[in-house]
Amino acid sequence: MTRVIRIGTRGSKLALAQTGIVADTIRATGAEVEIVTVTTPGDLSSAPISQIGVGVFTSALREALLRNEIDVAVHSYKDLPTAPEPGLVLAAVPPREDPRDALIARDGLTLGELPPGSKVGTGAARRMAQLRALGLGLEIVPIRGNIDTRMRKVTDGELDAVVLARAGLARVGRVDEITETLDPIQMLPAPAQGALALECRAADVDVEHLLASAADDESTRVAVTAERALLAALEAGCSAPVGALAEIVEDLDDEGAVVERISLRGTAAVEGENGGVDMVRASAIAGIGEAEKLGRELAAELLDLGAGALLGPAL
Ligand SMILES: NCc1[nH]cc(CCC(=O)O)c1CC(=O)O
């Protein structure tokens, strides 16, 4: 039996680029694939994500899977709600792109070179809160839209800069326009930023095995598991001001042998002085098999530091 594997994707340039990579990977196993574009409410509305809700980009793809219209859903992992979807499985997490955020500023400027009062566009509560917490006197302008629309606001002179995921720019071939890749010390990326999530029906064991053997990357999965456990433990949706970055690092065990461990950094918004916003930050390290636990423990530490009060899409 030959089976054509239907890969479902959003129709944006970024989504199609991501899906193209996944399709090539699946094709390389000898399987035949077909790409099916699914329009999501997130693509149709220009309202802030905080108003249209968690899962706006992913729920339509999940429904198409459950209705048997597609066999694989390609999601940007950071847009996926933390709650599992009954009947679906996360079959593979492909190798991650650079997870950091990037600045695209006029005249090649870096964040530190932008004069106070500069207008910086971003739609993410996490980026807004971290930019404010830097205390640079920037004017944060909420924006939405696809990569091209956001970048054009700088070219047109409407904004001095925008902040976007470096991964998205890499996938659409526009990294050359980045004027500074932001150090996670200043700007911790969203949990799972730069990673993809490949979902299929739990009952579709053939596709699950195909994806797991052809497209899954163990290191990415471990890192993203820690970041998402932190997010879930803070009960924060994808539009909440939470940043997390896990990295696999080499360490020495008690006998002096080299072992891999997970280093996790996290940040969350807290209420600051005069009704403003501050970020609390923490980090921890654990064994490679303890990703979930590490995420939960770091979340507990952030909660102790005051995270939680401002969580939620309202920020
Ligand atoms: N929220 C939208 C979204 N979802 C995934 C990416 C970028 C690619 C990625 O992180 O995998 C973007 C755009 C952005 O944040 O700049």
Ligand as a Chemical Component Dictionary entry (heavy atoms), coordinates in Angstrom:
data_LIG
# 
_chem_comp.id                   LIG 
_chem_comp.type                 NON-POLYMER 
_chem_comp.pdbx_formal_charge   0 
_chem_comp.three_letter_code    LIG 
# 
loop_
_chem_comp_atom.comp_id 
_chem_comp_atom.atom_id 
_chem_comp_atom.alt_atom_id 
_chem_comp_atom.type_symbol 
_chem_comp_atom.charge 
_chem_comp_atom.model_Cartn_x 
_chem_comp_atom.model_Cartn_y 
_chem_comp_atom.model_Cartn_z 
_chem_comp_atom.pdbx_ordinal 
LIG N1  N1  N 0 4.202 34.218 17.431 1  
LIG C1  C1  C 0 4.390 34.058 16.020 2  
LIG C2  C2  C 0 5.579 33.238 15.696 3  
LIG N2  N2  N 0 5.580 31.907 15.898 4  
LIG C3  C3  C 0 6.811 31.426 15.570 5  
LIG C4  C4  C 0 7.596 32.485 15.142 6  
LIG C5  C5  C 0 9.007 32.444 14.713 7  
LIG C6  C6  C 0 9.657 31.130 14.525 8  
LIG C7  C7  C 0 9.832 30.310 15.772 9  
LIG O1  O1  O 0 9.999 30.806 16.892 10 
LIG O2  O2  O 0 9.843 29.078 15.615 11 
LIG C8  C8  C 0 6.815 33.643 15.185 12 
LIG C9  C9  C 0 7.215 35.006 14.793 13 
LIG C10 C10 C 0 8.073 35.731 15.789 14 
LIG O3  O3  O 0 7.952 35.522 17.003 15 
LIG O4  O4  O 0 8.889 36.572 15.358 16 
# 
loop_
_chem_comp_bond.comp_id 
_chem_comp_bond.atom_id_1 
_chem_comp_bond.atom_id_2 
_chem_comp_bond.value_order 
_chem_comp_bond.pdbx_ordinal 
LIG N1  C1  SING 1  
LIG C1  C2  SING 2  
LIG C2  N2  SING 3  
LIG C2  C8  DOUB 4  
LIG N2  C3  SING 5  
LIG C3  C4  DOUB 6  
LIG C4  C5  SING 7  
LIG C4  C8  SING 8  
LIG C5  C6  SING 9  
LIG C6  C7  SING 10 
LIG C7  O1  DOUB 11 
LIG C7  O2  SING 12 
LIG C8  C9  SING 13 
LIG C9  C10 SING 14 
LIG C10 O3  DOUB 15 
LIG C10 O4  SING 16 
# 
